């Protein structure tokens, strides 16, 4: 009796109470690419496509739900973010009030703020930074050496002055370096997939051109029977035989191209699954960098938005598996 009560309670409060839906859950819900996509009937194609659409729609809703939660978090913590920004940049109470009220700083106010930020963080003005940017390589090298010597002298004179900033900057540097490494690693796999897709599309253009050339005279023959009533006997047989020739040409084209695309779809699925941990970590690193810069962190949303996005893009990829389909096989009536 107690077990039945617990089960009933779980059903009543609903599945979303316990956790957000994960990328792995959506991948598990997807069908595999059909092994004989070219011969699949219209009903089979519709059933497959509807299943994909159902999962994609659920995933879209999940992503939108996460985005709304992130938006609410940003709205709630806007004041805290601005206060943190004020501490880092030297914003005045008047500047803060203007930004919180949705106002904009004038050009002069913006320049003054930029100068305060540059002075506070780098001990130089915007104008000085522009001058450095216009220097040649030798000039910039000499300036950097002088700047480093000046900072070292200040640090030796007052060891505690830069301690907090150095710790924070090192943390930002380490996270940014890891972020770049992860992004490069993921982009490398994306490039492999894209290059293979480009190769398939290049072959497709050649195959499609050959197909159209072979179909052209058959299409002219087929047009003889369009709109003609009472086609029977020998003429009906000719019309059906012509339609079958066209279908078989399209089927052969499909059987040439679809295995290439299906293989790439399967490869992409393997890559998506294998790279989920990398995307989780990249999201964590990105969120941590944002938290350091804004002074706030959203603990309610799981760090898997990038992973969810990769699954969504895979579903779009999978949904094109019938792109070479020959259409319905002609029926001899």
HELIX and SHEET records of a PDB file:
HELIX    1   1 UNK A    2  UNK A   13  1                                  12    
HELIX    2   2 UNK A   15  UNK A   17  5                                   3    
HELIX    3   3 UNK A   23  UNK A   29  1                                   7    
HELIX    4   4 UNK A   37  UNK A   39  5                                   3    
HELIX    5   5 UNK A   42  UNK A   76  1                                  35    
HELIX    6   6 UNK A   78  UNK A   89  1                                  12    
HELIX    7   7 UNK A   93  UNK A  100  1                                   8    
HELIX    8   8 UNK A  107  UNK A  122  1                                  16    
HELIX    9   9 UNK A  126  UNK A  134  1                                   9    
HELIX   10  10 UNK A  137  UNK A  157  1                                  21    
HELIX   11  11 UNK A  163  UNK A  223  1                                  61    
HELIX   12  12 UNK A  233  UNK A  274  1                                  42    
HELIX   13  13 UNK A  276  UNK A  294  1                                  19    
HELIX   14  14 UNK A  305  UNK A  318  1                                  14    
END                                                                             
